[in-house]
């Protein structure tokens, strides 16, 4: 969740969001922004280095996959590949 009522996933996982209304897609970054209902809001605090995180994705056969990790850097520079 990146804003109240707005979430993001990889664009190649579009079938995992079901019929959720789309906000936008960035093919250069493989991102898909969509609307969510209910009281889903972004985290109250900014992420911190060494914080535990969970990411969800889609496996080769359409199954939901989960990966756990640790934030290594915050506000790291990212090379722009799209306007």
N, C-alpha and C positions, 0 to 999 in steps of 0.2 A: 504494500500500500504506500503510495507516494504523496497522496493528498486525500482529504476527506472524500470518500466515494470513488476514488480513482486508484486502480492497481495497474501493475505492469508485469509482463512476462515476456519470454522470447516469442517472437512472431511465428517461429516454426511450431510453437505449441498452441496455435489458435484453436484447435479443436478441444483443448482442455477448458476453455472459458465458456463453452456451451453457447447459449444464446445471449450472453452479456453484451450490452451495447458497446460498440467500439468507439474510442475517442480518437485514436490515431495509430499509425504504424510507421516505424522507421526501419526500412529494409536494410539500410547500410549498417545499422547497429543491431539488427534482428530483435527489435523491441515492439511490443504490442501493448498499447494503453487501452484499458477498458473500465467501464463503470461497475461498481459493486454496490449491493444494497445492504441495508442494515446499519449497524453502528460501527462498521469497520473504519478505523482511522489510523493515520500513520503513527509510528512510535512517538512517544512524548519527548524523547531526548534524541540528540544527534548520535549517530553511531560513534563508537570509540575503538581505537586500536586495541586488539586482544579480546574484543567482545565476541561471544559465540553467536553464530547466525545459522539459519536454515534456509536452504533454497530448494524449490520444487521444480521438477522438469518432467519431460515425457520420454519414455524409453522407446526403443526401436519398434516395439509392438503396440505402442499407444498406452502402455501402463504408466501410472503416476510414479515418479521416482523422487527420492528425497536425499539431499546431501547436506552434511553439516560441515561447518568451517569456522574460521576465525578471521575477523577483520584485520588486515595487515596494514592498511593505510587509509586515511581519510583525506578527501580532497586532493588525491593524487592527480597530476596532469594526465589528460586523455587526448590523444591525437584525434582531431576532428576528421571524420570521414563523410560528413554530410553537412549541409547548410543548417 
